[in-house]
Amino acid sequence: MIKGEKTPKELKDDIYKLAYWMTGSLTSSQELVCDAYLKIGVDTSEIEAYKIFRKCYFDSFFHDKKTCITQHMNNTIEHLAEAMLLKEADVKLAVLLSEISRLKPIIISRIIGKSLDTIKLWLSIGFKLLAGGSLSLDVLYQPEMSSEMM
């Protein structure tokens, strides 16, 4: 049984919803949940389960996005493109962890590995984007915002 406030079934349901919203595909979300649950043990904490999910997402699905974008780039631009993709995925995950899993910013900060202030800023931006009907995170790449968020 996974330790934490949620039952194992509730946690699995949350991770499944996160997977669907992160991948946008029923098939991909099923693969991601299966991959994550192969790595989640009986004694895995709730926070650690979310960390494992995040790592599985980046290992499985992020690589495909990165490959499409960075095929013809030099190393500096490729590194920048990768950082932008990682940030966009982490902002989306932060918002989803807050909305779907009802996690507090301090817990999300521990899962994603960013400061509490960064997570609060990401959540503020993410909620505004959701309210506006857009999950495009172009606002993250404006010069005055980017330096605060790295």
matplotlib code that plots the C-alpha trace (Angstrom):
import matplotlib.pyplot as plt

x = [0.0, 1.3, 1.8, 0.1, -3.3, -4.8, -5.7, -3.7, -6.8, -7.2, -3.5, -3.7, -6.8, -5.0, -1.9, -4.1, -5.8, -2.4, -1.1, -4.1, -3.8, 0.0, -0.1, -3.5, -4.0, -5.8, -3.3, -0.3, -1.7, -2.2, 1.4, 2.6, 0.6, 1.8, 5.4, 5.1, 3.4, 6.1, 8.5, 6.2, 6.7, 4.4, 6.1, 6.4, 5.2, 2.7, 5.3, 7.7, 5.0, 4.4, 8.2, 8.4, 5.4, 7.2, 10.4, 8.6, 6.8, 10.1, 11.8, 9.0, 7.2, 9.5, 12.2, 9.8, 9.0, 12.6, 13.6, 11.1, 12.3, 16.0, 16.9, 18.6, 19.9, 23.4, 24.1, 23.4, 20.0, 19.2, 19.9, 17.7, 14.9, 15.2, 15.0, 11.9, 10.2, 11.1, 9.8, 6.5, 5.9, 6.7, 4.4, 1.6, 2.3, 2.4, -1.1, -2.4, -1.0, -2.7, -6.0, -6.3, -4.4, -5.2, -1.5, -0.2, 2.5, 5.1, 4.5, 4.6, 7.9, 9.3, 8.0, 9.3, 12.4, 11.9, 11.7, 8.3, 8.3, 8.9, 6.0, 3.7, 4.6, 4.0, 0.6, -0.4, 0.5, -0.9, -4.3, -4.6, -3.9, -6.5, -9.0, -8.4, -8.9, -5.3, -2.6, 0.0, 2.8, 4.4, 4.2, 7.0, 9.4, 9.1, 12.5, 11.2, 9.5, 12.1, 14.9, 12.5, 11.4, 14.6]
y = [0.0, 3.4, 5.7, 9.0, 10.6, 9.0, 5.4, 3.5, 3.6, 7.4, 7.9, 5.7, 7.6, 10.9, 9.7, 8.4, 11.8, 13.5, 11.1, 11.8, 15.6, 15.5, 13.2, 14.1, 10.5, 7.6, 5.0, 7.1, 7.8, 4.0, 3.3, 6.1, 4.8, 1.3, 2.4, 4.5, 1.7, -0.8, 1.5, 2.4, 0.0, -1.1, 1.3, 4.2, 7.5, 9.7, 12.4, 9.8, 8.2, 11.6, 12.1, 8.7, 9.6, 12.9, 11.0, 8.4, 11.2, 12.9, 9.5, 8.3, 11.2, 14.2, 12.5, 12.4, 16.1, 17.0, 14.9, 16.7, 20.1, 19.7, 17.7, 20.5, 22.7, 23.4, 22.5, 25.9, 26.3, 22.6, 23.1, 26.2, 24.3, 21.4, 23.8, 25.5, 22.2, 21.0, 24.2, 24.1, 20.5, 21.3, 24.3, 22.2, 19.4, 21.9, 23.2, 19.7, 18.6, 21.5, 21.0, 17.2, 16.0, 19.1, 19.3, 22.5, 24.5, 23.4, 19.7, 20.5, 22.2, 19.0, 16.9, 19.1, 20.3, 24.0, 26.8, 27.5, 31.0, 29.6, 27.1, 29.9, 32.0, 29.0, 28.3, 31.9, 32.0, 28.5, 29.3, 32.5, 30.5, 27.9, 30.6, 32.2, 28.8, 28.4, 26.1, 27.7, 28.8, 31.4, 33.9, 31.9, 32.9, 36.7, 38.0, 39.5, 36.3, 33.8, 35.0, 34.7, 31.2, 29.3]
z = [0.0, -0.9, 2.2, 2.3, 2.6, -0.5, -0.9, -3.6, -5.9, -5.4, -6.2, -9.3, -10.5, -10.0, -11.8, -14.7, -15.0, -14.9, -17.6, -19.8, -19.5, -20.0, -23.1, -24.6, -25.6, -24.0, -25.3, -24.3, -20.8, -20.3, -21.3, -19.0, -16.0, -16.6, -16.9, -13.7, -11.7, -12.7, -10.8, -7.8, -5.0, -2.2, 0.3, -2.1, -0.6, -2.4, -3.2, -4.5, -6.7, -8.3, -8.8, -10.5, -12.7, -13.7, -14.5, -16.6, -18.5, -19.3, -20.1, -22.4, -24.0, -23.6, -25.8, -28.8, -28.5, -28.1, -31.2, -33.4, -32.4, -32.2, -35.4, -37.2, -34.3, -33.0, -29.3, -27.8, -29.5, -28.8, -25.1, -25.0, -26.8, -24.4, -21.4, -22.8, -23.3, -19.8, -18.3, -20.2, -19.1, -15.5, -15.5, -16.9, -14.4, -11.5, -12.5, -12.9, -9.6, -7.9, -9.7, -10.0, -7.0, -4.8, -3.7, -2.1, -3.7, -1.1, -2.0, -5.8, -5.2, -3.7, -6.5, -9.3, -7.6, -8.0, -5.3, -3.7, -5.2, -8.7, -8.2, -7.0, -10.1, -12.4, -10.8, -11.1, -14.8, -15.4, -13.8, -15.9, -19.0, -18.1, -17.3, -20.7, -22.4, -23.5, -22.2, -24.5, -22.3, -24.6, -21.8, -20.1, -22.7, -22.4, -21.2, -17.9, -16.9, -18.1, -15.7, -12.7, -13.6, -14.2]

ax = plt.figure().add_subplot(projection="3d")
ax.plot(x, y, z, "-o")
ax.set_aspect("equal")
plt.show()
